[in-house]
Amino acid sequence: MRPGGSTPGSAPGPVDGSGPARARGLVVAVDGPSGSGKSSVSRAVARRLGLAYLDTGAMYRAVTWWCLEQGTDLADVGAVAEAARTIDLRLGTDPTAPTVHVGETDVAGAIREREISAVVSAVATNLEVRAELQRRQREIIATVAAEGTGVVAEGRDITTVVAPDADVRVLLTADEDARLRRRSEQDRVGDDDETLRATRDQVLRRDRDDATVSEFHTAASGVVTIDSSELDLEQTVAAVLTVARRATSDRTAPDRSTRDQSTREAPR
C-alpha cells in the first residue's frame, strides 16, 4: 500500500507471497501521553520518510463514536467489545490527510469532538476492545511493511504490545505544562478558567485511566525516550528522524560476520 491508500480497520487477507520479493518497509513505533505531540510529530516524520501513517488512537475514538451512534452503553463491556469486533472501520494512511470512515460515513472530525474525548477512555480501557484493535493494528502494520512502503504508527502501546519488534521505537514525552498548552492549541479552545480546567481534566484524567491498561510514561528496554518539553515541532521531528535514520543505517549495513565469512571464502 502506498502512503495515502485506504486500509480497512478489519482483518485483511494474507499477503500474497508470489512475485518478486520486496524489501520490508521501515516500521516506526511512537508512544506517548496526551499532548506530547506524538500525532503531529508522527505525521511529519511519515511525510519526510515517505511512509504511511497509522493513528491508532483514532480507532478507539471511532469505536466510541459508533457506540454512541448506536446507543450502546459504554459501561456494557461485552456490548462495546462486540461493537469493536464488528465495526466497519477504514483508515486512510496518507500522512498529509489521514482519513477515518465508519462504513461510508466520514468521522474524522466527529471523533475529535469534546463529547468523544470525554468518554473515549471507557472504550480504550476495555480489554476486549484493546485486544481486537491491537489485532487490527498489527495486521495493518504487517501488510504495509510487507508491501515495502513502511509505516509510522503512534499510540499508547505500539512500542511494547502492538509492534515491539519495530525498527524504530520512540517514547515521546513532555512535562505537564507543555502537554496542556499543546492540547489547548490543538483543540483551539479558549483560555478562560473553565475551559482550561476542562482541558486539564481531559488530558490528565485520560492519561490516568489509560495508564491502568498500558504503560506510556516509562520507556521499555530498547525504546528511545525523547523529551519534547523544550522543543518545538521541527526540533522534535528532527530528533525522531535522527533515531530513524540511525536504525535505517543499521538495517542496510551488511552483517559483520557475513562480511568476514565472504572475505575468508573469496577465491585466491
C-alpha positions in Angstrom: 0.0 0.0 0.0 1.3 3.4 -0.9 1.0 6.2 1.6 -2.4 7.5 1.0 -4.1 4.2 0.5 -7.2 3.3 2.4 -6.7 0.4 4.9 -9.7 -1.4 6.3 -9.5 -1.5 10.0 -10.6 -5.1 9.9 -8.5 -8.2 9.2 -7.0 -8.0 5.7 -6.3 -11.2 3.7 -3.0 -12.8 3.9 -0.2 -11.1 2.0 0.5 -12.9 -1.3 4.0 -14.2 -1.4 4.1 -14.6 -5.1 6.0 -12.4 -7.5 9.4 -10.8 -6.9 10.4 -10.3 -3.3 10.4 -6.7 -1.9 12.3 -5.3 0.9 10.3 -5.0 4.1 9.3 -1.4 4.8 10.5 0.6 7.8 8.3 0.4 10.9 8.4 3.3 13.3 6.5 3.0 16.6 5.8 6.1 18.6 4.1 6.1 22.1 3.4 8.9 24.5 0.8 10.6 26.7 -1.8 13.1 25.6 -0.4 16.4 24.4 3.2 15.0 24.0 3.0 15.9 20.3 3.1 12.4 19.0 0.4 12.8 16.4 1.9 15.9 14.8 5.4 14.6 15.0 4.5 11.1 13.7 2.7 12.6 10.7 5.6 14.9 9.9 8.1 12.0 10.2 6.0 9.9 7.9 5.9 12.6 5.3 9.6 13.2 5.4 10.4 9.4 5.1 7.7 8.7 2.6 5.9 6.3 4.9 2.3 5.6 5.7 0.8 6.9 8.9 -1.4 4.9 11.4 -3.2 6.8 14.1 -4.3 4.1 16.5 -6.0 6.5 18.8 -8.4 7.3 16.1 -9.5 3.7 16.1 -10.6 3.9 19.8 -12.3 7.2 19.1 -14.1 5.7 16.1 -15.4 2.8 18.2 -16.6 5.3 20.8 -18.4 7.3 18.2 -20.0 4.2 16.8 -21.2 3.0 20.2 -22.8 6.4 20.9 -24.4 6.5 17.5 -25.9 3.0 18.1 -27.0 3.9 21.7 -24.6 1.3 23.2 -23.9 1.8 26.9 -20.2 2.3 27.2 -20.4 0.6 30.6 -21.6 -2.6 29.0 -18.2 -4.2 28.4 -19.5 -7.1 26.3 -21.6 -4.9 24.0 -18.8 -2.4 23.4 -16.4 -5.3 22.7 -18.8 -6.7 20.1 -19.1 -3.2 18.5 -15.3 -3.2 18.2 -15.3 -6.6 16.6 -18.0 -5.8 14.0 -17.4 -2.1 13.2 -16.6 -1.4 9.5 -13.7 0.8 10.2 -11.5 2.2 7.4 -8.4 4.3 7.8 -6.7 6.4 5.2 -2.9 6.3 5.9 -1.8 9.3 3.9 0.1 11.4 6.5 -0.8 14.6 4.7 -4.5 13.9 5.0 -5.4 10.8 7.1 -9.0 9.8 7.0 -11.3 7.8 9.2 -14.6 6.2 7.9 -17.1 4.1 9.6 -18.9 2.4 6.7 -19.4 5.3 4.3 -19.5 8.0 7.0 -16.5 10.3 7.3 -16.0 10.6 11.1 -12.5 12.2 11.1 -14.0 15.4 12.5 -16.6 13.9 14.7 -14.2 11.7 16.7 -12.3 14.8 17.8 -15.2 16.5 19.4 -15.1 17.0 23.2 -18.0 14.6 23.7 -15.9 11.8 22.4 -12.8 12.9 24.2 -14.7 13.0 27.5 -15.7 9.3 27.3 -13.2 7.5 25.0 -11.2 6.1 28.0 -14.2 3.9 28.8 -13.6 2.2 25.4 -9.8 2.4 25.5 -9.7 0.6 28.9 -12.0 -2.2 27.8 -9.5 -5.1 27.5 -11.6 -6.9 24.9 -11.7 -3.8 22.7 -7.9 -3.4 23.1 -7.3 -6.9 22.1 -9.4 -6.5 18.9 -8.0 -3.2 17.9 -4.4 -4.3 18.6 -5.0 -7.3 16.3 -6.2 -5.0 13.5 -3.3 -2.6 14.1 -0.8 -5.5 13.8 -2.3 -6.6 10.6 -2.3 -3.1 9.1 1.4 -2.6 10.1 2.4 -6.1 8.8 0.6 -5.5 5.4 2.1 -2.1 4.8 5.6 -3.3 5.8 5.4 -6.4 3.6 4.4 -4.2 0.7 7.7 -2.3 1.1 6.1 1.1 2.0 6.7 1.2 5.7 4.6 3.0 8.4 4.8 5.3 11.3 2.3 4.0 13.9 1.5 6.1 17.0 -0.4 5.4 20.2 -0.1 4.2 23.7 1.3 0.7 23.5 2.8 0.4 20.0 6.4 0.1 21.2 5.5 -2.6 23.7 2.5 -4.6 22.6 1.5 -3.9 19.0 4.9 -3.6 17.4 7.6 -4.5 19.9 9.9 -5.6 17.1 9.6 -2.3 15.1 12.7 -1.0 13.6 12.4 2.3 15.5 10.7 2.6 18.9 10.3 6.0 20.4 8.6 7.2 23.6 7.7 10.9 23.2 7.2 12.7 26.5 6.7 16.3 27.7 6.1 17.9 31.0 2.5 18.6 32.2 2.5 22.3 31.3 3.8 21.7 27.8 1.2 19.0 27.2 -1.7 21.1 28.4 -0.6 24.0 26.3 -0.3 21.9 23.2 -3.7 20.3 23.7 -5.3 23.7 24.1 -3.7 24.9 20.9 -4.6 21.7 19.0 -8.3 21.9 20.1 -8.3 25.7 19.5 -10.1 26.2 22.8 -10.3 29.4 24.8 -8.1 30.4 27.7 -10.8 31.1 30.3 -10.5 29.2 33.6 -13.4 26.9 32.9 -12.0 25.8 29.5 -8.5 25.3 30.9 -9.9 23.2 33.7 -11.8 21.1 31.2 -8.7 20.6 29.1 -6.6 19.6 32.2 -9.3 17.1 33.2 -9.4 15.7 29.7 -5.7 15.3 29.3 -4.7 14.2 32.8 -7.7 12.0 33.6 -7.5 10.2 30.3 -3.8 9.5 30.9 -4.6 8.3 34.4 -7.3 6.0 33.1 -5.4 4.7 30.1 -2.3 4.0 32.3 -4.3 1.2 34.0 -4.1 -0.9 30.8 -0.9 0.4 29.1 2.5 1.8 30.0 3.3 5.0 28.1 5.2 7.1 30.7 8.3 4.9 31.1 10.3 3.6 28.1 10.7 -0.2 27.8 14.0 -1.7 27.1 15.3 -0.7 23.7 12.9 2.3 23.4 14.4 5.7 22.9 12.9 8.5 25.0 12.6 12.0 23.5 11.5 14.7 25.9 9.9 17.5 23.8 9.1 19.8 26.7 11.6 22.4 25.5 11.5 21.5 21.8 9.3 23.0 19.1 7.7 20.7 16.4 10.5 20.9 13.9 13.1 20.1 16.6 11.2 17.2 17.8 10.7 15.9 14.3 14.4 16.2 13.7 15.1 14.2 16.9 12.9 11.3 15.8 14.3 11.4 12.2 17.8 11.1 13.7 16.8 7.9 15.5 15.0 6.6 12.4 18.0 7.2 10.1 20.3 5.5 12.5 18.0 2.5 12.5 17.8 2.6 8.7 21.6 2.6 8.5 21.8 -0.4 10.9 19.2 -2.3 8.7 21.1 -1.8 5.5 24.6 -2.3 6.8 26.0 -5.8 6.0 26.3 -8.1 8.9 30.0 -8.2 10.0 30.0 -12.0 10.4 28.7 -12.2 6.8 31.4 -9.9 5.5 34.1 -11.8 7.4 32.9 -15.1 6.0 32.8 -13.7 2.5 36.4 -12.5 2.9 37.6 -15.8 4.1 35.9 -17.8 1.3 36.9 -15.5 -1.5 38.8 -17.3 -4.2 42.5 -16.7 -4.3 
